[in-house]
Amino acid sequence: MRKNGTAPLAMVNTEVDLMVVTGAIISKIPMVVLEEFPDVRTGEWVIINGDEGWVEWE
């Protein structure tokens, strides 16, 4: 996906498995795992800090 320019800039999951984590690491896609994630609507900005594991949205 990265070669085609269609990879996500980041990932936010409530559940993960080994395949998802491995793919994110290999593709260098920041990923955060949250217990709950509120609805994000089209047009809202989301800031994801994969290093510290937090997400903000407006």
Helices and strands as residue ranges (DSSP letters): E 11-13, H 18-27, E 31-33, E 46-49, E 54-57
